[in-house]
Structure formats: C-alpha cells, structure tokens
Amino acid sequence: MAAHRAIGALSETDVREDLKKITLPTSILHGGDDQIVAIEFPVG
C-alpha cells in the first residue's frame, strides 16, 4: 500500500519550482522511458 501511495505522490507532485531553487551545480538523472514521473523542463 505504501508503494502505491508513493507512486501517486510522485506522479501528482510538480517539483519544477523547487528545481529552480537549486543554486549549486547539480546532476539530475531521469530515465527517458519513465512512465510514472514524466518530467519536462528546459535545460540551461
């Protein structure tokens, strides 16, 4: 049940504004075939 809730939280949470707050060089790894948390954000 906890895993099911975690998937829901990941798929419904928009973290784009949080990503903008990162001020240090950071590597964000994301799978291109991720069907649960499809992420799209501009690079740069």
N, C-alpha and C positions, 0 to 999 in steps of 0.2 A: 504494500500500500504506500509506503514512504517513497519508493522509487517512482510510482505512478504520479504522486503529488509533485515530486521534483521535476519530472518531465513537464508537467503542466506549468510550474513556476518558470522554468527555463523558456518555454515556448511563448509565454504571455508577458514576460518582462522585457521592456525596452531599455537597454543599457547605453544607448548612443550618447545621451547627455553625460553619463558617467565616464564614458571613454574620452570625451572631450576634456575632462578634468585631469587626465594623466599628463604630467609635465616632464617626466623623465623618458629617455628612450626605452621603448617597450616593444617586445615582440608578442604579437597576438596570433596564436595558431588556431586555425579553424579549418575543418575538413570541407572540401568543395562539394561533397555529397551528403552533407548533414541535412537530414530531412526533418529534424525536430527543431533546431535552432538555426534557421536560415538567416545569415547575417549579411547585410549590405551596408557598407559605409565607405565614404571616399577615403582614398589613401593620400596622405600628404598633410 
